[in-house]
Amino acid sequence: MLTRRRLSAEMMDDPDVDPNELATSLAFIRLINRRLGGTRAALAQFKRWSRGWSGGDSIRIIDLGTGSADIPLAISRWAAGAGCRVHITAVDAHPTTLALAREHVGRCRDIELVQANALKLTDLYSPGDFDYAHAGMFLHHLDDIEVMTVLKQMDRLSRRGLIWNDLVRGTIEKILVRLLTLGRSEIIRHDGAASVGAGFTRREALDLVDRVGLSEVVYRRHPFGRFTVVSTKR
């Protein structure tokens, strides 16, 4: 390991996880993204990028480890209100998660749900197939070598830039997750603690990004234990 993260298996990643427990966990993640800034952090960056879009652009986005596809859905709704056209390929390897995502997304035509291994996306897509790549609360599930592999693929697949949107690891964040999951189901309590334990310090995130060789990198710390690393291609 290049970092001091503590990786442990999350219950929601188990192929045989109970669908009802998984649905409960995904609903909690949607709440966390919406209330504690994960969705807002992604939208803020797309708003920055949108200043350089022309009216006729159809913006192609790939979202890795999409879960409920709640962030793609928020991007789609924002884009519609802003007069922008987007098409989002939302990728997840877990078939039950994707089935639940389909229910959550409903009839949104901007989102295409794809079951695929994020470590092997270059088997499915060619360099530059997308304008932007986003990964929200996904890379902390992976070991350091896999994190760099996915970042390299995100960089290769995107023409304009990428967002790594994830969890900060620290004492305050560990206390916060205990408070937020108090009284919740076992899967939420277990996976919440595991996720923060596998999160990244600022130095670790920037070291991994530097090893990958991303350009025009900006690290932003967001409230409630979130960070984004943005790479923009000029």
Buried (B, 14 or more C-beta within 10 A) or exposed (E): EEBEBEBEEBBBBBEEBEEEBBBBBBBBBBEBBBEBBBBBBBBBBBEEBBEEBEEEEEBBBBBBBBBBBBBBBBBBEBBEEEEBBBBBBBBBBBEBBBBBBBEBBEEBEBBBBBEBEBBEBBEEBEEEBBBBBBBBBBBBBBBBEEBBBBBBBBBBBBEBBBBBBBBBBBEEBBEBBEEBBEEBBEBBBBBBBBBBBBBBBBEBBBBBBEBBEBEEBEBBEBEBBBBBBBBBBE
